[in-house]
Amino acid sequence: MKKQSFLFLIGGIFSLIIAMGIGRFAYTPLLPLMQKDLSFSNAVAGYLASSNYAGYLLGAILAGAIPLKQHRTISLRISLIVSIFTTALMGLAYSHLLWYVLRFLSGLASAFVFVLASGIVLDKLAARNKTNWSGLFYGGVGCGIFLSSLLIPGLSHSFQWEGTWIGLAALSGILACFVWFWLTDTSNIVEMKHKQEIFAQVPPTRWLLWLTIAYGLEGLGYIVTGTFIVSIAEKTSAFHSDATLVWMMVGVAAIPSCFIWSLLAKKWGYVTSLVLAMTLQSLGIVMPVFWMSQMSLVISALLFGATFMGITTLATTLARQMNPSNSSRIIGNLTAIYAVGQMIGPTIAGVLSSFTQDFNGALIEAASVVLVGAGLLLNGIPFERKANVKNSSIH
């Protein structure tokens, strides 16, 4: 049983590396290379990012709305194939219009993979009373970012940006073989252990609205750094030639972050941990505006990496605990509102930066939005405190 548990978790991690770490986020370190070679504006870069997130939005809505409970394995496999092909085709196309279509389809596929893999893995973990392992699963996004940032400099040096997209797709294909065998949805009925205890530790379901709005604001704010941090680093004399190092720092911080935030949530509560993570993230986003140096960009990247997937882990796990009977639907709805935010964010930031000739205004706006989201969550902390007092008196 233990070996089997371990393999499905690895399969889940690999699926996030393919669809999220590479399919979605490889665009960030590849963007400056493509811009240098093809000279397109920040506005176009923003539209490309937004087309990816428009696909992600549609994918999240569909994954939450379509009753896929009986077909999660096959749907996940088809989504992975689409993700890999769209990554490869980015290296074979030069048309902006075709790029928009490919990034849209890539976003669609990555949302399906994220929602389906999350549902399968979180349900299996809940059945084994290992919900706190969810942080290991979501660490897959950080692994993908780190892995792609390790490979991109060498691949781009030998094969230009075109060959880099194709090389990353080839790696994704290899990892998909393992997902195919290890990540299968074997059961539709989840045994919920300690059901009452889980419910006692989260705010009432009506509070889900606050969580949803705050998570949408997080999507709007975080994505500005998520899209443009390498471009910002590229434009400073401190980095210039090795700006991908900044993206590597994001990946390094993201890998353990989900597990660490899961442990903190167990100790302090999910809502308190979310507020802290979003506050730290807003500080990281705005830092390069007031202190632009190699050190500040590295700190900004580390703070960003340490929080963006941690926030996703906390929000999705908390929402799933509020409604454990339909995990894919609740994660789909949350992911959809997040996707609305991240679809709007890069377009505003790209247009604003093209107008002002820098990213300062976009970063200040992004940091403010995330901070407002953290503020909205504060009213959930009293529920957790009451629950913790009640639990300690029961035990």
Secondary structure, DSSP 8 states (H G I E B T S, - for coil): -HHHHHHHHHHHHHHHIIIIIITTTTHHHHHHHHHHHH---HHHHHHHHHHHHHHHHHHHHHHHHS--GGGHHHHHHHHHHHHHHHHHHHTT---HHHHHHHHHHHHHHHHHHHHHHHHHHHHHHHHTT-GGGHHHHHHHHHHHHHHHHHHHHHHHHHHHHHHHHHHHHHHHHHHHHHHHHH-----S----TTHHHHHHTS--GGGHHHHHHHHHHHHHHHHHHHHHHHHHHHTSTTTGGGTHHHHHHHHHHHHHHHHHHHHHHHHH-HHHHHHHHHHHHHHHHHHHHH--SHHHHHHHHHHHHHHHHHHHHHHHHHHHHHSGGGHHHHHHHHHHHHHHHHHHHHHHHHHHHHHHSSSHHHHHHHHHHHHHHHHHHGGGHHHHHHHHHHHHHH-
